Amino acid sequence: MNQETPVPWTRWSDPALLLLTALGLLLGGVSLGFGWERLAAAGWVAGSLVMALVLCVEIARRLLRGETGVDLVALLAIVAALSLGEWLVAAVVALMLASGRTLEFYTSRRAERELRALVDRAPRTAWLEDGEDLHQVPVDQVRIGQVILVRLGEVVPVDGRLLSHSASLDESALSGEPLPVTHTQGNTLRSGVVNLGEPIRIEASQTAAQSTYAGVVRLAEAARRSRAPFMRLADRYALLFVPATLLVAGLAWQLSGDSMRALAVLVVATPCPLILAVPIAIVSGISRAARRGILIKDGATLEALADVRQLFLDKTGTLTSGQVRLQSVEVTGGHETGQLLAWAASLAQASVHPISQAIVRAARQQRLSLQAPQAVEEDPGAGLAGRVGAHFVRLGTLSFALAGEGVGRWAASVLRKMDYAACGGSFVEVDGAPAGALLFTDQVRRETPRVVRRLRALGIERVVMLTGDRLETAEMIALAAGIDELRAGLSPSDKVYAVQEGRGSGPTLMVGDGINDAPALAAADVGVAMGAAGASASSEAAGVVLLIDRLDRLVEALEIARHTRTIARQGVMAGMGLSLLAMLVAAFGFLPALAGAVLQELIDVVVILYALRALGPMHGPTGPLSGDDLDRLQDEHEQLGQLLGRLQHWAGTFARLPPQEASETLSELVDDLQRLLAEHERDDEHKLYPMLASRLQGEEPLLPLSYGHREIFRLLLLLARMRDDLHRDSSAIPLEEVQSLLIRLDTLVRLHFDQEEELYRCLDRR
């Protein structure tokens, strides 16, 4: 069994080897039928010697690299059979080995079908426009700025800007979505998509090597050529398996005096299952992931992914959609909103930061006239400063834009609004005076909370969000997503340190956009890049690329990795166990060598078929909860009854309290709600819901109730902020606004409890 990646000229060596050994066995059988015993022996010896020679070469190459291999047992079996004059046994063993190798060859090719498809569809040429002429050139010769023509049915060869009026494209190779996507003039097109309409013209924005699909191809090639650590572990099993085989064979010969028993032991110990199970399972798992738009770099990454227990997530573009949009423009009173936006957008033209691009996009949508900025200086992560016409403009964080000034009442009110609305913002200073602020929103991905819950159910013990945003803004995103731990205000180097620190507590997984987060991705045990656009940048930093820009594919990647590793280990243990059992039977003389060779082949087939299960689906629900469990859950709700009564009372009367008493009452109520109610809901989310979900049909049966938890946590956080604001200034917030929030919380909690109790009654099978 050859575990090494075949070079092109040896790609079909295993089927050829099967043909030679089969011809040798057939020639010997036919010759024996005619009574030509010497010719029969020659045919059998020739077939077995071919296999022995191949094994000798492979074992020698492996030893030169300092590796061992269980193929040594197969070689010993053939040599022993030839030494004892058992020509037919040697020929059958050779045929069994060759057939096992060929079976592995064909099953591996089937398993890696999706990976081959990704590589094979990579464009090799492009139609380049040169004036009025059109030339077909190798895709590697396309340069940035050149115009290429993509005809109907052709793959877009490089990333570029669409020059034609519109284009209908099949993006399924990158997005996994089968429906065509329409792009308009000026849109950026990614390489690897297929033109479904009339010929289109594209201006190259990247070379072929730097384009999206080139990164996908590099990762696919790495996955096809990989050799997982667990596959190398199979070699290390040889240190135990080979001596154990020789010991059993030697004892069988010594105690019985029958050399044929020793030969039978060697024959059934031929370790095809040990060699076959792991590579087929690993390739099957990687191929299954590729079919779902999850590109895993190699077998080592797949195994590391199966071990992760901590998850670090970048916020923008990972937990959120990454589509930043302007929500509102706040002014101090000295300027109009349109004028402020025009100044900010003019300056923002000098930056490629997503916030700057969102400002420019919003200004153009309002058809504002923009000026070219002059003498622009950018402080990465802080802001921009420069001249716009006759004005000096600063745009960025509060500390950058209003440098040297304290947080005045107007700025404090804007920050409070940002906190309550969970949005970000950029402040604007014009000619040394505060002029306003631009507020932005970036919504949490709709699938994010569900993904976090499913990851916890899969054994992820710690989920951490890393972001450069303000803590107050990031808290709302973390609550909406169901994150355990939040680290805000981080620089790129801070993110790297956080991931490195986390590795001390166990295997880590970092998920980011694959470009800005490349250092943090590289620092983790496994880095995952979101979206095919990050494939090129992540080919070195990340081990996994989610070609489909959806976070729920991360759950599938983890499930596939763990399922694959389980099958690989089970296949190895089952194969070794069956071989050891057959060795004992042979040692006691109940299994002749020839029958043992046939039995070993049957074990090979079973192990291969079992390893191919890594291509298939997984799991199902378990039984109902016990009556005691349900009683305990309902008792916990009853114990919160007094607290909910207080909440209901103040939801109806809070606005009538005097300011000082209102502040004290809210403080006491919020403390109790956070201590009792929030703790109860967190326990439900982390302990109860995973237990209930395993007993219900469907992929995420408790998702609606989990959304209720996150909304309760969000309202409690808002109440806590209102409490703090009232403590500092009793007139900061109208009491009617606080009471309105209390009414919403009271209504939500009671509805949520009623839904849970109804669910408990449905699960009660007593």
FENBELWO-V827391 format. One record per residue. N is the residue number from 1. RES is the residue in three letters. PHI is phi in whole degrees, 0 to 359 (999 if undefined). OMEGA is omega in degrees with one decimal (none if undefined). NEAR is the number of other ideal C-beta (glycine too) atoms within 12 Angstrom. Layout:
BEGIN
((N;RES;PHI;OMEGA;NEAR) (N;RES;PHI;OMEGA;NEAR))
END
This chain:
BEGIN
((1;MET;999;-177.7;49) (2;ASN;263;-179.1;36) (3;GLN;268;-172.5;40) (4;GLU;278;178.1;27) (5;THR;289;-176.6;22) (6;PRO;288;171.7;24) (7;VAL;281;-171.8;11) (8;PRO;307;-175.0;8) (9;TRP;287;177.9;8) (10;THR;252;-173.9;19) (11;ARG;302;-177.4;16) (12;TRP;254;-177.6;18) (13;SER;293;-178.8;25) (14;ASP;293;174.4;31) (15;PRO;300;178.4;22) (16;ALA;295;178.2;22) (17;LEU;296;176.7;37) (18;LEU;297;179.6;30) (19;LEU;297;-178.5;21) (20;LEU;295;-179.4;29) (21;THR;293;177.9;41) (22;ALA;294;177.6;29) (23;LEU;296;178.1;23) (24;GLY;298;179.3;37) (25;LEU;294;-179.6;37) (26;LEU;294;179.1;22) (27;LEU;299;178.9;26) (28;GLY;296;-179.8;34) (29;GLY;296;180.0;25) (30;VAL;294;-179.4;17) (31;SER;297;178.8;25) (32;LEU;295;178.2;22) (33;GLY;296;177.9;14) (34;PHE;269;178.3;14) (35;GLY;85;-180.0;10) (36;TRP;269;-172.0;16) (37;GLU;295;-179.4;18) (38;ARG;294;178.6;15) (39;LEU;293;177.2;21) (40;ALA;299;179.5;26) (41;ALA;298;-179.7;26) (42;ALA;296;179.0;20) (43;GLY;296;-179.9;35) (44;TRP;293;179.7;41) (45;VAL;296;-178.5;33) (46;ALA;299;179.7;29) (47;GLY;298;-179.1;42) (48;SER;288;178.4;43) (49;LEU;293;176.4;27) (50;VAL;301;179.2;32) (51;MET;294;179.8;47) (52;ALA;297;179.7;35) (53;LEU;296;178.6;21) (54;VAL;299;179.4;32) (55;LEU;296;178.7;36) (56;CYS;299;-179.8;22) (57;VAL;297;-177.9;21) (58;GLU;295;179.8;35) (59;ILE;295;179.1;31) (60;ALA;296;178.7;17) (61;ARG;299;-179.4;18) (62;ARG;292;179.2;26) (63;LEU;295;177.9;17) (64;LEU;296;176.7;12) (65;ARG;272;-179.8;16) (66;GLY;79;-179.8;11) (67;GLU;248;173.1;25) (68;THR;250;-179.9;27) (69;GLY;199;179.8;36) (70;VAL;284;173.5;43) (71;ASP;299;179.5;42) (72;LEU;302;179.0;36) (73;VAL;295;178.5;43) (74;ALA;298;178.3;47) (75;LEU;297;179.3;37) (76;LEU;298;179.9;34) (77;ALA;297;179.9;50) (78;ILE;293;-179.2;44) (79;VAL;298;179.8;29) (80;ALA;296;179.4;35) (81;ALA;297;178.3;41) (82;LEU;294;-179.3;29) (83;SER;295;-178.8;21) (84;LEU;270;178.5;24) (85;GLY;77;178.4;18) (86;GLU;269;-174.3;32) (87;TRP;297;-178.4;36) (88;LEU;294;178.2;33) (89;VAL;298;179.2;40) (90;ALA;299;-178.9;45) (91;ALA;293;179.0;44) (92;VAL;293;177.4;40) (93;VAL;300;178.6;50) (94;ALA;299;179.3;47) (95;LEU;295;179.4;39) (96;MET;297;178.1;44) (97;LEU;297;-179.0;46) (98;ALA;296;179.8;43) (99;SER;293;176.8;35) (100;GLY;296;178.5;43) (101;ARG;296;-179.6;44) (102;THR;292;177.1;33) (103;LEU;297;176.3;33) (104;GLU;296;-179.0;40) (105;PHE;301;-177.2;31) (106;TYR;288;179.2;22) (107;THR;291;177.7;33) (108;SER;294;177.6;38) (109;ARG;296;176.5;25) (110;ARG;295;-176.8;24) (111;ALA;293;-177.0;37) (112;GLU;263;-176.3;38) (113;ARG;304;-178.0;24) (114;GLU;294;178.6;34) (115;LEU;292;178.0;38) (116;ARG;297;-179.8;24) (117;ALA;297;178.2;21) (118;LEU;298;-178.1;39) (119;VAL;287;-173.7;28) (120;ASP;293;-176.7;18) (121;ARG;275;178.9;27) (122;ALA;297;-178.5;31) (123;PRO;294;179.7;34) (124;ARG;255;-177.6;19) (125;THR;228;176.8;23) (126;ALA;215;176.4;36) (127;TRP;268;-174.2;31) (128;LEU;259;176.3;29) (129;GLU;277;176.9;25) (130;ASP;230;-172.7;17) (131;GLY;69;177.5;9) (132;GLU;264;-178.8;7) (133;ASP;267;179.9;12) (134;LEU;230;-177.3;18) (135;HIS;236;173.3;19) (136;GLN;269;-176.2;21) (137;VAL;232;172.6;25) (138;PRO;302;-174.1;18) (139;VAL;300;179.9;35) (140;ASP;293;-178.1;20) (141;GLN;270;179.6;22) (142;VAL;288;-178.6;40) (143;ARG;245;-180.0;23) (144;ILE;300;179.3;20) (145;GLY;96;178.5;18) (146;GLN;284;-178.1;30) (147;VAL;257;179.2;30) (148;ILE;238;178.8;47) (149;LEU;250;177.8;32) (150;VAL;243;-176.0;43) (151;ARG;271;179.3;26) (152;LEU;304;176.9;17) (153;GLY;85;-179.2;18) (154;GLU;271;178.5;31) (155;VAL;273;176.3;40) (156;VAL;296;-169.7;48) (157;PRO;279;-178.8;44) (158;VAL;219;173.1;45) (159;ASP;294;-179.4;37) (160;GLY;190;-179.0;40) (161;ARG;259;-177.8;28) (162;LEU;288;177.7;33) (163;LEU;264;179.4;28) (164;SER;288;-176.7;29) (165;HIS;297;179.5;17) (166;SER;203;179.0;22) (167;ALA;208;174.4;36) (168;SER;252;-170.7;26) (169;LEU;234;171.2;37) (170;ASP;264;-177.1;29) (171;GLU;255;-173.8;35) (172;SER;297;-179.7;25) (173;ALA;295;180.0;37) (174;LEU;257;-173.6;38) (175;SER;260;-176.5;29) (176;GLY;80;-178.8;27) (177;GLU;267;-173.1;19) (178;PRO;282;-174.8;14) (179;LEU;285;178.1;13) (180;PRO;298;179.2;19) (181;VAL;241;-179.7;25) (182;THR;262;177.0;22) (183;HIS;242;179.3;30) (184;THR;248;-176.7;18) (185;GLN;306;179.8;18) (186;GLY;96;178.8;18) (187;ASN;292;176.0;25) (188;THR;273;178.6;26) (189;LEU;253;178.7;45) (190;ARG;264;176.4;40) (191;SER;294;179.9;45) (192;GLY;100;177.8;42) (193;VAL;270;-173.3;44) (194;VAL;250;177.4;32) (195;ASN;283;-178.7;36) (196;LEU;259;-176.0;27) (197;GLY;237;-178.8;23) (198;GLU;293;-179.0;17) (199;PRO;305;-178.7;23) (200;ILE;234;177.9;36) (201;ARG;253;-177.3;29) (202;ILE;227;172.8;44) (203;GLU;265;-175.3;29) (204;ALA;296;175.7;36) (205;SER;253;176.5;30) (206;GLN;218;170.8;33) (207;THR;284;-179.0;26) (208;ALA;299;-177.5;37) (209;ALA;293;-177.8;26) (210;GLN;265;-174.0;27) (211;SER;281;-175.5;42) (212;THR;303;-172.4;46) (213;TYR;289;176.2;42) (214;ALA;297;176.2;33) (215;GLY;295;177.9;41) (216;VAL;298;-179.0;47) (217;VAL;296;179.3;39) (218;ARG;300;179.6;31) (219;LEU;293;178.6;43) (220;ALA;296;178.3;39) (221;GLU;296;178.8;25) (222;ALA;298;179.7;33) (223;ALA;294;-179.1;42) (224;ARG;292;-174.8;35) (225;ARG;266;-171.2;24) (226;SER;289;174.2;33) (227;ARG;226;-170.7;29) (228;ALA;291;175.2;37) (229;PRO;305;-179.8;23) (230;PHE;293;174.5;36) (231;MET;292;175.8;40) (232;ARG;292;176.5;27) (233;LEU;299;176.4;31) (234;ALA;300;175.8;41) (235;ASP;297;-178.7;36) (236;ARG;292;174.9;21) (237;TYR;299;179.8;33) (238;ALA;298;179.6;32) (239;LEU;299;176.4;17) (240;LEU;260;-172.3;21) (241;PHE;291;-178.0;36) (242;VAL;295;177.5;30) (243;PRO;300;179.8;19) (244;ALA;296;178.8;26) (245;THR;297;-180.0;42) (246;LEU;297;179.3;25) (247;LEU;295;179.7;21) (248;VAL;297;179.7;32) (249;ALA;296;179.7;36) (250;GLY;295;179.1;22) (251;LEU;295;179.2;22) (252;ALA;299;178.9;33) (253;TRP;291;-176.5;25) (254;GLN;296;-174.4;17) (255;LEU;281;-177.6;15) (256;SER;260;-175.1;21) (257;GLY;73;-177.2;12) (258;ASP;250;-179.1;22) (259;SER;295;-179.2;23) (260;MET;293;176.3;30) (261;ARG;294;177.7;34) (262;ALA;298;178.3;37) (263;LEU;297;179.8;44) (264;ALA;299;178.3;44) (265;VAL;298;180.0;45) (266;LEU;297;-178.0;49) (267;VAL;294;-177.6;50) (268;VAL;285;177.6;49) (269;ALA;275;178.5;52) (270;THR;306;-159.8;57) (271;PRO;272;178.2;48) (272;CYS;303;-177.6;50) (273;PRO;302;-178.8;49) (274;LEU;295;-176.5;48) (275;ILE;276;-173.9;48) (276;LEU;281;-168.2;51) (277;ALA;301;-172.2;51) (278;VAL;290;-177.4;50) (279;PRO;299;-179.4;49) (280;ILE;293;179.3;49) (281;ALA;297;-178.3;50) (282;ILE;296;-180.0;52) (283;VAL;296;178.3;47) (284;SER;298;179.7;45) (285;GLY;296;179.0;51) (286;ILE;296;-180.0;52) (287;SER;293;178.0;38) (288;ARG;298;177.7;38) (289;ALA;296;180.0;51) (290;ALA;298;178.6;41) (291;ARG;297;179.9;31) (292;ARG;260;178.4;29) (293;GLY;78;179.2;36) (294;ILE;242;-176.4;47) (295;LEU;260;-179.8;53) (296;ILE;261;-168.6;52) (297;LYS;297;-177.7;42) (298;ASP;198;-179.7;36) (299;GLY;296;178.3;43) (300;ALA;298;178.1;30) (301;THR;294;179.5;42) (302;LEU;299;179.6;49) (303;GLU;291;177.4;37) (304;ALA;295;178.5;34) (305;LEU;298;179.7;47) (306;ALA;292;-175.5;39) (307;ASP;263;-170.0;25) (308;VAL;296;178.1;41) (309;ARG;232;178.5;28) (310;GLN;235;-177.9;33) (311;LEU;237;174.9;47) (312;PHE;248;-175.6;50) (313;LEU;235;168.7;52) (314;ASP;290;-177.0;47) (315;LYS;275;-171.8;48) (316;THR;290;179.2;37) (317;GLY;85;178.5;33) (318;THR;243;173.3;47) (319;LEU;285;177.8;43) (320;THR;255;-175.5;39) (321;SER;288;-176.5;26) (322;GLY;81;179.7;32) (323;GLN;265;-178.3;19) (324;VAL;291;176.6;32) (325;ARG;222;-179.7;24) (326;LEU;289;-179.3;36) (327;GLN;263;179.9;24) (328;SER;199;176.3;23) (329;VAL;242;178.7;33) (330;GLU;256;179.9;33) (331;VAL;239;-179.9;27) (332;THR;281;179.3;25) (333;GLY;123;-177.6;13) (334;GLY;270;-176.2;17) (335;HIS;222;173.8;26) (336;GLU;275;-176.5;17) (337;THR;297;-180.0;27) (338;GLY;296;179.9;21) (339;GLN;293;179.4;28) (340;LEU;297;179.6;39) (341;LEU;295;179.4;41) (342;ALA;296;177.6;36) (343;TRP;297;-178.1;41) (344;ALA;296;-179.1;53) (345;ALA;293;177.5;41) (346;SER;301;178.6;35) (347;LEU;292;-176.0;46) (348;ALA;294;178.5;44) (349;GLN;299;-176.3;31) (350;ALA;276;-176.0;30) (351;SER;236;176.7;31) (352;VAL;260;-179.8;16) (353;HIS;297;-179.1;28) (354;PRO;305;178.3;27) (355;ILE;295;179.3;40) (356;SER;298;179.7;33) (357;GLN;295;177.7;23) (358;ALA;294;178.1;33) (359;ILE;296;-180.0;45) (360;VAL;297;-179.2;32) (361;ARG;298;179.8;23) (362;ALA;295;179.9;33) (363;ALA;294;179.8;32) (364;ARG;291;176.6;21) (365;GLN;298;177.9;15) (366;GLN;271;177.4;21) (367;ARG;57;177.3;12) (368;LEU;276;179.5;27) (369;SER;276;-177.6;17) (370;LEU;252;179.1;27) (371;GLN;249;176.8;24) (372;ALA;282;-179.1;16) (373;PRO;285;-179.3;31) (374;GLN;234;174.6;19) (375;ALA;51;-176.7;15) (376;VAL;279;173.4;24) (377;GLU;236;-179.0;22) (378;GLU;240;173.6;25) (379;ASP;255;-174.4;21) (380;PRO;308;179.4;19) (381;GLY;84;-178.3;24) (382;ALA;242;-179.8;26) (383;GLY;164;-177.6;36) (384;LEU;236;173.2;41) (385;ALA;217;179.6;32) (386;GLY;177;-178.7;32) (387;ARG;262;174.0;23) (388;VAL;237;-174.2;36) (389;GLY;64;-178.9;20) (390;ALA;266;-174.1;11) (391;HIS;246;173.8;28) (392;PHE;260;-172.3;26) (393;VAL;241;172.5;45) (394;ARG;240;-175.5;41) (395;LEU;222;177.8;48) (396;GLY;160;-180.0;36) (397;THR;295;-178.7;33) (398;LEU;301;-177.8;33) (399;SER;293;179.9;22) (400;PHE;278;-174.5;24) (401;ALA;291;-179.4;36) (402;LEU;253;-176.2;34) (403;ALA;301;177.0;20) (404;GLY;84;-179.7;13) (405;GLU;249;175.6;18) (406;GLY;284;178.4;13) (407;VAL;279;-179.8;18) (408;GLY;283;-177.0;16) (409;ARG;297;-179.8;14) (410;TRP;295;-179.9;25) (411;ALA;297;179.2;28) (412;ALA;296;179.8;22) (413;SER;292;177.0;21) (414;VAL;293;177.9;34) (415;LEU;298;179.1;31) (416;ARG;295;178.5;30) (417;LYS;296;177.4;25) (418;MET;297;-179.1;35) (419;ASP;295;-177.5;31) (420;TYR;293;-177.0;28) (421;ALA;270;-179.5;26) (422;ALA;56;179.4;34) (423;CYS;237;176.2;34) (424;GLY;264;-178.9;43) (425;GLY;199;174.0;42) (426;SER;237;-179.9;47) (427;PHE;269;-176.5;42) (428;VAL;235;173.4;49) (429;GLU;241;-179.7;38) (430;VAL;237;179.5;33) (431;ASP;53;173.6;18) (432;GLY;83;-178.7;17) (433;ALA;238;176.7;24) (434;PRO;302;-176.3;33) (435;ALA;246;-179.2;38) (436;GLY;165;-179.1;37) (437;ALA;210;176.9;40) (438;LEU;249;-178.0;43) (439;LEU;258;-175.4;37) (440;PHE;236;175.1;37) (441;THR;230;175.5;27) (442;ASP;220;-170.1;35) (443;GLN;290;172.8;27) (444;VAL;297;176.0;36) (445;ARG;305;-176.3;32) (446;ARG;298;-177.4;18) (447;GLU;272;-172.0;31) (448;THR;301;-178.5;40) (449;PRO;301;179.7;38) (450;ARG;295;179.7;34) (451;VAL;297;-179.5;41) (452;VAL;299;178.6;45) (453;ARG;297;-178.5;38) (454;ARG;292;177.9;35) (455;LEU;294;176.4;40) (456;ARG;297;179.6;31) (457;ALA;296;178.8;31) (458;LEU;274;175.8;32) (459;GLY;107;174.6;24) (460;ILE;289;-172.3;36) (461;GLU;270;-174.5;22) (462;ARG;214;178.9;29) (463;VAL;240;-174.4;39) (464;VAL;239;175.0;38) (465;MET;259;178.8;42) (466;LEU;247;-178.3;46) (467;THR;206;174.3;43) (468;GLY;269;-179.2;31) (469;ASP;288;174.4;36) (470;ARG;296;-178.3;26) (471;LEU;301;-175.3;24) (472;GLU;297;178.8;34) (473;THR;288;-177.0;39) (474;ALA;294;-179.0;38) (475;GLU;301;-178.9;32) (476;MET;295;177.7;40) (477;ILE;296;-179.2;43) (478;ALA;298;178.7;36) (479;LEU;294;-179.4;36) (480;ALA;296;-177.9;35) (481;ALA;271;-178.3;42) (482;GLY;81;-176.9;41) (483;ILE;282;179.3;39) (484;ASP;284;-170.8;25) (485;GLU;222;-177.0;26) (486;LEU;235;172.2;32) (487;ARG;233;-174.2;32) (488;ALA;247;178.3;27) (489;GLY;67;-174.8;23) (490;LEU;265;169.0;30) (491;SER;272;177.3;21) (492;PRO;306;178.7;25) (493;SER;292;176.5;18) (494;ASP;296;178.9;22) (495;LYS;296;177.9;40) (496;VAL;299;180.0;29) (497;TYR;297;-179.8;20) (498;ALA;297;179.5;36) (499;VAL;292;179.0;40) (500;GLN;298;177.6;22) (501;GLU;297;179.6;23) (502;GLY;296;-178.9;32) (503;ARG;296;177.3;26) (504;GLY;292;-178.8;13) (505;SER;257;179.8;19) (506;GLY;144;-179.3;21) (507;PRO;302;-174.0;29) (508;THR;242;175.7;39) (509;LEU;234;178.5;47) (510;MET;246;179.9;47) (511;VAL;242;179.0;53) (512;GLY;209;-175.6;48) (513;ASP;274;175.8;38) (514;GLY;84;-179.2;43) (515;ILE;241;179.5;33) (516;ASN;294;-175.3;33) (517;ASP;261;-176.6;42) (518;ALA;305;178.6;27) (519;PRO;299;179.4;31) (520;ALA;291;177.2;46) (521;LEU;298;-179.5;43) (522;ALA;291;-177.9;28) (523;ALA;285;-176.5;30) (524;ALA;278;174.4;42) (525;ASP;297;174.9;33) (526;VAL;224;175.3;43) (527;GLY;254;-179.5;46) (528;VAL;238;179.0;52) (529;ALA;259;-178.9;50) (530;MET;272;171.0;47) (531;GLY;87;-178.5;40) (532;ALA;295;-179.9;44) (533;ALA;297;178.7;38) (534;GLY;268;-173.3;40) (535;ALA;296;-178.0;46) (536;SER;295;-179.1;35) (537;ALA;292;-174.2;34) (538;SER;268;-175.5;43) (539;SER;298;175.5;37) (540;GLU;258;-174.0;23) (541;ALA;282;-174.6;34) (542;ALA;252;176.6;47) (543;GLY;265;-178.2;41) (544;VAL;227;174.2;50) (545;VAL;237;174.0;52) (546;LEU;272;-176.4;46) (547;LEU;297;175.5;45) (548;ILE;266;-174.2;32) (549;ASP;282;179.1;33) (550;ARG;222;-174.8;29) (551;LEU;289;-177.2;40) (552;ASP;293;175.5;31) (553;ARG;291;175.5;36) (554;LEU;296;177.6;47) (555;VAL;297;179.0;37) (556;GLU;298;179.0;36) (557;ALA;300;-179.9;49) (558;LEU;293;178.8;42) (559;GLU;298;-179.7;34) (560;ILE;296;-179.1;42) (561;ALA;298;-177.7;44) (562;ARG;289;177.6;31) (563;HIS;298;-179.0;32) (564;THR;295;-179.9;44) (565;ARG;297;178.9;38) (566;THR;299;-179.7;27) (567;ILE;295;179.5;39) (568;ALA;299;-179.4;44) (569;ARG;293;179.9;30) (570;GLN;295;178.7;24) (571;GLY;297;178.6;40) (572;VAL;297;-177.2;38) (573;MET;295;178.9;22) (574;ALA;295;179.7;29) (575;GLY;298;178.7;45) (576;MET;295;-179.7;35) (577;GLY;297;178.7;21) (578;LEU;295;178.9;32) (579;SER;295;179.0;45) (580;LEU;296;178.1;28) (581;LEU;297;178.1;25) (582;ALA;296;177.5;37) (583;MET;298;179.5;40) (584;LEU;294;177.9;26) (585;VAL;298;179.3;25) (586;ALA;293;-179.3;40) (587;ALA;297;179.0;35) (588;PHE;271;173.1;19) (589;GLY;85;-177.6;24) (590;PHE;264;-177.5;20) (591;LEU;222;178.2;30) (592;PRO;297;-175.9;26) (593;ALA;300;-177.6;42) (594;LEU;295;177.2;30) (595;ALA;294;178.6;24) (596;GLY;298;178.1;42) (597;ALA;297;178.5;44) (598;VAL;294;178.2;25) (599;LEU;299;179.9;33) (600;GLN;297;177.8;46) (601;GLU;295;177.1;33) (602;LEU;297;176.7;25) (603;ILE;299;177.5;37) (604;ASP;303;-177.4;41) (605;VAL;299;179.7;27) (606;VAL;300;-178.2;27) (607;VAL;295;-179.9;41) (608;ILE;296;179.2;42) (609;LEU;298;178.5;28) (610;TYR;294;-179.8;32) (611;ALA;297;179.5;45) (612;LEU;290;174.8;33) (613;ARG;298;178.1;29) (614;ALA;296;176.4;45) (615;LEU;277;-170.6;34) (616;GLY;257;-176.9;21) (617;PRO;281;-175.3;13) (618;MET;223;166.3;22) (619;HIS;39;179.7;15) (620;GLY;193;-174.1;12) (621;PRO;286;176.8;16) (622;THR;255;-172.6;14) (623;GLY;280;-176.7;14) (624;PRO;286;175.3;22) (625;LEU;286;175.6;27) (626;SER;281;178.2;17) (627;GLY;297;179.5;16) (628;ASP;298;178.6;12) (629;ASP;298;-178.1;23) (630;LEU;293;177.1;28) (631;ASP;298;-179.3;19) (632;ARG;296;-179.4;19) (633;LEU;296;179.4;31) (634;GLN;289;176.7;26) (635;ASP;298;179.7;16) (636;GLU;297;176.9;26) (637;HIS;295;-179.0;31) (638;GLU;295;-180.0;17) (639;GLN;292;178.1;17) (640;LEU;270;-176.0;30) (641;GLY;302;-178.4;19) (642;GLN;297;179.4;15) (643;LEU;296;179.5;31) (644;LEU;293;175.4;32) (645;GLY;296;176.9;18) (646;ARG;297;179.3;28) (647;LEU;299;179.9;39) (648;GLN;295;-179.7;21) (649;HIS;297;-177.2;20) (650;TRP;287;174.9;34) (651;ALA;295;179.4;30) (652;GLY;259;-172.3;18) (653;THR;230;-169.5;20) (654;PHE;300;-174.3;38) (655;ALA;295;-179.1;24) (656;ARG;272;-178.5;16) (657;LEU;284;171.2;24) (658;PRO;296;-174.3;13) (659;PRO;307;-177.3;22) (660;GLN;295;179.1;16) (661;GLU;294;178.6;19) (662;ALA;298;179.4;33) (663;SER;297;-179.4;28) (664;GLU;292;179.9;20) (665;THR;297;-179.5;32) (666;LEU;296;179.9;41) (667;SER;299;-179.6;26) (668;GLU;294;-178.4;21) (669;LEU;294;-179.1;37) (670;VAL;296;178.0;36) (671;ASP;301;-179.0;21) (672;ASP;291;179.1;26) (673;LEU;296;179.5;36) (674;GLN;291;-177.2;25) (675;ARG;283;-174.1;18) (676;LEU;257;-175.4;26) (677;LEU;293;-177.2;38) (678;ALA;298;179.9;30) (679;GLU;295;178.0;23) (680;HIS;298;-177.7;33) (681;GLU;291;177.0;39) (682;ARG;293;176.5;25) (683;ASP;298;176.9;20) (684;ASP;301;-175.2;35) (685;GLU;295;-172.5;37) (686;HIS;271;-174.8;25) (687;LYS;245;-173.7;20) (688;LEU;288;-172.9;33) (689;TYR;298;175.5;36) (690;PRO;301;179.2;27) (691;MET;292;178.8;27) (692;LEU;292;-176.5;34) (693;ALA;298;-179.5;32) (694;SER;291;-177.7;25) (695;ARG;252;-177.7;26) (696;LEU;240;178.1;24) (697;GLN;282;175.5;14) (698;GLY;101;-176.3;15) (699;GLU;285;-179.9;23) (700;GLU;219;-173.1;26) (701;PRO;293;-176.6;24) (702;LEU;256;-178.4;33) (703;LEU;302;179.2;29) (704;PRO;300;178.3;21) (705;LEU;292;177.4;34) (706;SER;295;174.6;38) (707;TYR;299;176.6;30) (708;GLY;300;176.6;31) (709;HIS;302;-176.1;39) (710;ARG;296;177.9;35) (711;GLU;290;175.0;28) (712;ILE;299;179.3;40) (713;PHE;298;-179.1;37) (714;ARG;294;179.7;34) (715;LEU;295;176.9;38) (716;LEU;296;177.9;39) (717;LEU;294;177.6;34) (718;LEU;297;177.7;34) (719;LEU;297;178.7;42) (720;ALA;296;178.3;31) (721;ARG;291;175.8;34) (722;MET;297;177.0;37) (723;ARG;302;-179.3;32) (724;ASP;295;179.4;22) (725;ASP;294;178.0;31) (726;LEU;293;178.5;31) (727;HIS;294;179.0;22) (728;ARG;282;-177.7;16) (729;ASP;211;-174.3;17) (730;SER;295;179.2;23) (731;SER;254;-175.1;13) (732;ALA;294;-175.4;23) (733;ILE;228;174.2;32) (734;PRO;300;-179.3;18) (735;LEU;296;176.8;29) (736;GLU;298;179.0;17) (737;GLU;292;177.1;24) (738;VAL;294;-179.1;39) (739;GLN;298;178.2;29) (740;SER;300;178.8;22) (741;LEU;291;176.9;37) (742;LEU;296;178.0;38) (743;ILE;297;179.5;25) (744;ARG;298;-180.0;23) (745;LEU;295;-179.7;42) (746;ASP;299;180.0;31) (747;THR;297;-177.8;23) (748;LEU;295;-176.8;30) (749;VAL;297;-179.2;37) (750;ARG;294;177.0;25) (751;LEU;296;-179.0;21) (752;HIS;296;178.6;34) (753;PHE;297;179.1;33) (754;ASP;298;179.4;19) (755;GLN;295;179.4;23) (756;GLU;296;-178.0;33) (757;GLU;295;176.2;23) (758;GLU;294;177.2;17) (759;LEU;296;179.5;30) (760;TYR;300;-179.3;31) (761;ARG;295;178.5;19) (762;CYS;292;-179.0;17) (763;LEU;273;-177.4;30) (764;ASP;283;-177.3;19) (765;ARG;256;-177.5;14) (766;ARG;288;none;13))
END
